[in-house]
Amino acid sequence: MKLTFSAADEAFREEIAGWLRDNLSGEFAQLKFRGGPGDEHMFPAERKRWEQHLAAGGWTCVGWPKEVGGRGASIEQQVIFFEEYARAGGPGRVGHIGEGLAGPTLIAFGSDEQKQRYLPGILSGTELWCQGYSEPGAGSDLANVRTRARQDANGQWLISGQKVWTSLAHESDWCFVVARTDPESQAHRGLGFFLVSMHQPGVTVRPIEQLTGTSEFNEVFFDEAVAADIVGAPGDGWKVAMGLLGFERGVSTLGQQMQFQNELDEIIRIARDNGAAQVPAIRQRIAEAHTGLRLMRYNAMRMLSDNGPGDSSALVYKLHWSSWHRNLGALAMDVLGPEADIIEAAPYELTRLQSLFLFTRSDTLYGGTNQIQRNIIAERGLGMPKEAKGR
Ligand SMILES: Cc1cc2nc3c(=O)[nH]c(=O)nc-3n(C[C@H](O)[C@H](O)[C@H](O)COP(=O)(O)OP(=O)(O)OC[C@H]3O[C@@H](n4cnc5c(N)ncnc54)[C@H](O)[C@@H]3O)c2cc1C
């Protein structure tokens, strides 16, 4: 397992830390530590401008290969980038679905023309993406997708159906949509992976109000919406969609550890100030949170070390971080004590930690629920029999 960084990596750390020090200033200073979990509705226009500023500095898509316009940063440097970004209080990235999911998927599965068409907008922070996977009847069981794609007389693909929980759809220019190309097909066969512009008459976005009172995600309705492209062949959708999920669980999740450290530090500061740190049960939970975060880092480093094929250690990562973060939200409330129950003004004037508590309930759902993670660990990691499926 690799736990240290080389001198060149540390020089890279200095470079990004210095750039952030110089640039998270002026109009962007107000964005520091904003736009994270439970705060994702704040400063959307300013955060879009920040995304483009970051791009102008050459700091979007650092892990993409140089041939497609990225920095070609090594895994270690990507870890460093995400660490320093969070340490500096870099705002929640509005471009993360394009940079972390759509882009790598296009790089892996897209044609040269598709790369030329879509990657520059992600690199420059001018075109934002959302993920159209989940549907009312297809979440954990994604293969149950019902959204249809049919070809018209000109060979153009038209998409009809409903997606749900689509994060940032209201801010996005593009959506990648998993839809059924063969109406007779079942499960993971007969699906396609489509790129659909959000700016057309056949697309309707309806916000869903969350527990936090904000609307980070939406219902999205497609009514004969024109797909600009299909990635891979009709019927390849499952392969492409699963390739993308690999990126979702990859290095882009690492930056959050530093953000978690920021949150834990704030909770410890409050516990010291209000005396909660003197309560043995709270001290114990703070110590557990600290230990859990260290373990998360070692796990991430192990995951990113080349342990060869068959290494299944990465399978525990999502379950660990999501459960840890949910527990941190609960710890924050107990450290605050009765103050945690008071809302400044009805209906939803929440403090950052109140929002954190509510938002972290969703960490154990999106990107694969905890139950699904346990199934994956059991079946793929431990080789246990596959779960029985109902008829
Ligand atoms: C904040 C947030 C943002 C999201 N953003 C997006 C997005 O941008 N795009 C997108 O496509 N989706 C998004 N999602 C949707 C997310 O991927 C789904 O919520 C998730 O896959 C679970 O699906 P579901 O909600 O349909 O729940 P269901 O699949 O109906 O599950 C309900 C419950 O049953 C359990 N369960 C289901 N199957 C099994 C099983 N086989 N074994 C044991 N237990 C099981 C689950 O663990 C869960 O507790 C988002 C969700 C959240 C909360």
The ligand as an ORCA input file, in Angstrom:
! r2SCAN-3c Opt
* xyz 0 1
  C     -29.247     12.910     -3.129
  C     -29.501     11.947     -4.242
  C     -29.059     12.263     -5.520
  C     -29.318     11.388     -6.582
  N     -28.894     11.745     -7.833
  C     -29.179     10.930     -8.890
  C     -28.850     11.327    -10.222
  O     -28.279     12.412    -10.446
  N     -29.183     10.513    -11.248
  C     -29.789      9.304    -11.048
  O     -30.031      8.588    -12.019
  N     -30.150      8.894     -9.786
  C     -29.856      9.693     -8.713
  N     -30.224      9.309     -7.434
  C     -30.981      8.069     -7.264
  C     -30.225      6.937     -6.583
  O     -29.299      6.349     -7.460
  C     -31.278      5.929     -6.103
  O     -32.003      6.549     -5.063
  C     -30.679      4.648     -5.592
  O     -30.104      3.918     -6.646
  C     -31.746      3.770     -4.923
  O     -32.829      3.559     -5.768
  P     -34.327      3.893     -5.293
  O     -34.359      5.247     -4.696
  O     -35.233      3.600     -6.447
  O     -34.632      2.882     -4.116
  P     -35.034      1.352     -4.256
  O     -34.137      0.684     -5.239
  O     -36.503      1.257     -4.486
  O     -34.681      0.807     -2.828
  C     -35.554      0.990     -1.686
  C     -34.932      0.266     -0.503
  O     -34.864     -1.150     -0.775
  C     -33.530     -1.615     -0.633
  N     -33.237     -2.628     -1.663
  C     -33.511     -2.532     -2.993
  N     -33.067     -3.644     -3.617
  C     -32.497     -4.428     -2.688
  C     -31.841     -5.703     -2.718
  N     -31.705     -6.374     -3.855
  N     -31.357     -6.210     -1.541
  C     -31.506     -5.522     -0.367
  N     -32.131     -4.322     -0.269
  C     -32.596     -3.779     -1.409
  C     -32.652     -0.393     -0.840
  O     -31.394     -0.551     -0.216
  C     -33.491      0.701     -0.209
  O     -33.298      0.726      1.189
  C     -29.989     10.158     -6.366
  C     -30.419      9.840     -5.060
  C     -30.200     10.712     -4.019
  C     -30.698     10.330     -2.655
*
